[in-house]
Every structure is written in structure tokens, then in C-alpha cells.
Amino acid sequence: MIDEEELRRARSQWTGVSVSESIIRRHVEEKLRDAAGPIRLPELVLACACAARDAAAIGHFEGLYFGEVDAAVRRFDALPVTREDVQQRMRERLYLHDPPGIAGYSGAGSLRAWLRAATLHLLINIATRETRERPTEELFFDAVVDAAADLEAAYLKEACREEFEEAFTRALARLDGRERLVLRYAFADGQGVDDIGGIFGVHRATAARWVAKARDKLVLGTRRELMATLCIGEGDAASIVRAALSRMGVTLLRRLG
């Protein structure tokens, strides 16, 4: 149940918003039904009002949070669109789509982080799909030289390096001691399964299974973390992991020690 006084206080933070109380209450109740924990009520109220295309609410939202859009654009090189284009596309997604994209904000995390993830998702789509329609010499050589990962994956890796490293670190922390060791021996130290088997006193086939299982657990865990952090699908997450490990894998796996 919604605490009416709490709801009034949340609404009072956004001066000039004229969306009816019944619309806001219905929206909040819907999100509460699916909530697994506490919600950020003031931000949820603001998102609801923006979804209703309230001009005052949109003014509050963009004044507080739209710097995240500009910050995300700066992380991408050679986009085929301008910063203003990206801002306009975000506005269309957030307020004009049916349903408005901002109506998807659940209140579970900060609205700022939610907008950051939504912007990165848009930029990933622009960089990996629209850029391929511009066959410049630079992109051609990038695609040829990067034999370990296709052009799409390379863009994803460069744009989402920070998120990848954080996801990798969290997934790494979930490995047990043996899993960390066999991965370090196999990928950071370059030892074969015969050597690893000798270290642990097991048959080479057992060592090979251990390595494969630990590797798959780390990759899957990293992919799931990225999907949650960036609000992207499994295909995009797999591309980021594939590209990042092809370029940074040995460096990152040295953390296994």
C-alpha cells in the first residue's frame, strides 16, 4: 500500500507538475506490485509525470539528469550522429514512444543510473548498426586488423570498457579457489592441461574439464552482469565479452592470483 503522506511529499519535490494524483498513484501502485525491495518514490513520481509528457516534469528531469546523455556520447568515437541528434532520439524514446520509454523505470535504482544505461543502449545500437552504413577507410582497416573480434564487438568493447571490467571483477569474485587457480595457470601463465593436472594430482582430462567449466562460469557470469548493468540483450553482452577478452583477457586474468 502507498503511504499517502509519503506520496504527497514525493510529489511536492517537483514544483509545477500538473499530472493528476490518481494517475501518479496508479503508476506507483503498478510498480510496487513488481518491486522486490524499496523504491525511490520521488524519482518514480517524476518518471511517471514525464511519461505523461508534463512539461514541468520534463524540465526537472532534463535539468537534473540529461548530463548523463552528454557524458555517454563522449565515450563513443566517430559516431555518425551529433550530440544534439542523440539528445533528440532520447527524448523521442523517453516521452513519445508508445509506451514512453521512461515509463519502464521501476524505481528500484537511481533514475540517473537508469538513464545512463538507456543512453548506452541507444549508442551501442547507433555505433554498431548505423556506422556500418558509412564505409570509411578507417572503419575498413579496423575491421580487417581486428581478426579476433568483429567491428560491432570492437565498438562495444571500447564504449563499455569500464562496465566490462566491473562485471568481470564481480563474476571473478564468485569463482572458488580452484577455479581461479586453473584459469590463472591456463590463460595467464600459459600452462597446458598436463601441467595443471600434475599440479593438482589429477588426470589431464579432469584438468581440462576444470578449466572449461571455470572459463564458462566466468564468461557467463560476466555476461549476466553486463546485461543487468547496461540493460542490453544477451547478444550484445556476448559481443562485449568476446571483444574485451580478445584484447584484455590476459591482463584481466592476472587478477586471478
C-alpha angles and dihedrals in degrees: 000000000000118000101230094208091050090049091051091050091050092051093047090063090071107064118204096020109141103184110130120259091236092058092049093046092050091049093049092047090052092053092045091057090062098036118118093193143355119329133215098246101187092051091045090053090050092049090050092052091048090051086055087054094242106173095214092050092049089050091053092046097049093042092054104034114016091091084079089066092055092045091052092049090055090061093063123075124211098004113180089228135059127246089254090053090053092049091051093048090051090051090052092050095044101044112011106044119096103267098021111245093232090061085073092069105112100194091238095115136017118302088226092059091045091054091047091054092045091051093049089051091054093046092049089056092048095046097045101038110025096039090060087066089065105068099195122169091247093055091046093056092043089056093047098045096044096073093156095059134021123244094264092054092047091055091048093050095049094046096044102035094124094048091047094053091048091048091047092050092050092048090047091055089060094060118099122235097267093047091053092048097049091049092049092049093046102041109018099035097031096229120158127234091260090058093045091048090052092051092054097033095241136120117276090245090058091048090051091052091049092052093047093047094048092046093050092048092052095046094046092047092050091049093051092049090052093048090054096043099045098029090233134141127261093259094057091043091051090051092052092049093046093049096042095049091048090059105026104021101110093044092050094044090057084074086071092081 
